[in-house]
Amino acid sequence: MANSETYFNGKPATTDDLAPLAFAGYAHFTAMQVRDHAVRGLDLHLDRLRNASNELFGHHLPDEQILELLASAAKVAPPDISLTCYISSQPGEFMRTHGTVDLDVLVKVTAPAAPPPAPLSLAVYPHERHLPHVKHVGEVAKTQLLRRANAHGFDDAVFTNASGHLSEATIWNVAFWDGQSVIWPEAHVLPGITMQILNRQLAASGINQVTRPIHTTDLNGDIAGAVMNSWSPGIPVARIAEQSLADTDELVSLLHQAYASETPISL
């Protein structure tokens, strides 16, 4: 599809609708890939929006309302699209409030996303996101560190916390594989929808998963790594900083099989 379509509270967005949001940074969102008018992990997307609205605004919109807005945008679009749903408030950023704020829903429809060429090399930078469990807007540091990594010859960046443990990448969750278990970093991270799908489907398949602190010094040629988000359930990582990782075929295959086991839900 060409360009994109944007809807504000269920209607085509106007410049008057969008102008207050142009430079606003107090909102949250979820992003999904729709294929054949269906999406995996729809329940998880609704949970994310509900919980984030409660945290940022003190209340949330009904799931039924969100579903209606998503479905109305998707039904007039091609069967394969990227769909992003933002929740913001009136009054907006830097404005005092007295009582309950009104919530607005912006739904953006764009072309389906394609993952970047693999395998990836990741530079390592210390960085901890504010409210890491919320998928919120206005995160300038992630783009800055991505571009710093690019300038140093890396494809992307992965972060460490104050203890020096790996956490998450710019727009990705990270997983490792030691030949026996899928290893998730123990750190404050955004629990990505794809990550949550993989968690429950790997568990349903009997694949062992562990969550533990991972330092860059723990990495070696016997450990494989991958990143995932809505674009892909598993993209191979060949190198983190100067440490080469193990072959990722087994890990990536496990992740893709687990994701495929999740039943898509029609919008």
Secondary structure, DSSP 8 states (H G I E B T S, - for coil): --S-EEEETTEE--HHHHGGGTT----EEEEEEEBTTEETTHHHHHHHHHHHHHHHHS----HHHHHHHHHHHHTTS-SSEEEEEEEEEES-TT----S--EEEEEEEEE-------SSEEEEEEE---SSTTS-BS--HHHHHHHHHHHHTT-SEEEEE-TTSBEEEESS-EEEEE-SS-EEEE-SS----HHHHHHHHHHHHTT--EEEE--BGGG--TT-EEEEEETTEEEEEEEEETTEE----HHHHHHHHHHHHTS--EE-
